[in-house]
Amino acid sequence: MMFSVDGSEVFAATGGRPFDPNLPAVVFIHGAGMDHTVWALQTRYFAHHGRTVLALDLPDHGRSGGPPLSSIEDMAAWTGRFLGAAGLREAALAGHSMGALVALDAAARLEGRVRALALLGAAPRMAVHPDLLAAAKENQHLAVELVTSWGHGRAGHLGGNRAPGLWLMGGAERVLERAAPGVLHNGLAACDAYTGALETAAKLSCPCRVISGEADLMTPAKAGAKLAAAIPGAETIRIAGCGHMTMLEKPDETLDALKEVL
């Protein structure tokens, strides 16, 4: 479904059901270089179980137009404008990795408009290795390879997809390869520059759950727990045998963790 935000056409997937702003809404926000497709299972479930769903393609990602936004703060402010364009006075937010920082910052900005929050693959600081930043800046395929390798646990390296014949890392590479030049670097640089997560976390008052993979190398579970400790009343969930890409590596377990908060 297309929306107009800041004069650009923006795409959001609806989980296979028509968008209905009169139902409780859940907005899903992807990570750096990714798009709405990473939420395929979770969006479909919520859309068919009493929620209306919008899985965003952030500007210049996936099927959305507009220039990429250069900071987490800008993405969070844009998310608020997207909710307005969609006619949503209130929504739950679920974000992964970069999208988790965006959801966190947006929840603090939007105050009572965010009824619940789920942060997947999140940490107070998401510093990015200089070699990865450099490769992404030069649009080298090495950047795609590093993100997919560091982003998946052991099972993902060996295949890992519950659908026979499909490979988790290969699928993630295809998504990142579709990104326009500079998009992955822009997102990684925004994560690297964002330093206000703990201060922002302390401002939240909505129900929140921080979901981490026990084998996450990019945002370790102990870092997720530190972020959760800064959010009043937040819960933590650790998913066993899982790396950074929780919603793809362990889709059913991730869905179970999301059901209880969204």
Buried (B, 14 or more C-beta within 10 A) or exposed (E): EEBEBBEEEBBBBBBEBEBEBEEBBBBBBBBBBBBBBBBBBBBBBBBEEEBBBBBBBBBBBBEBBBEBBEBBBBBBBBBBEBBEBBEBEBBBBBBBBBBBBBBBBBBBBBEEBBBBBBBBBBBBBBEBEEEBBEBBBEBEEBBBBBBBBBBBBEBBBEBBBEEEEEBBBEBBBEBBEBBEEBBBBBBBBBBBBBEBBBEBBEBBEBBBBBBBBEBBEBBBBEBBBBBBBBBEEBBBBBBEBBBBBBBBBBBEBBBEBBEEBB
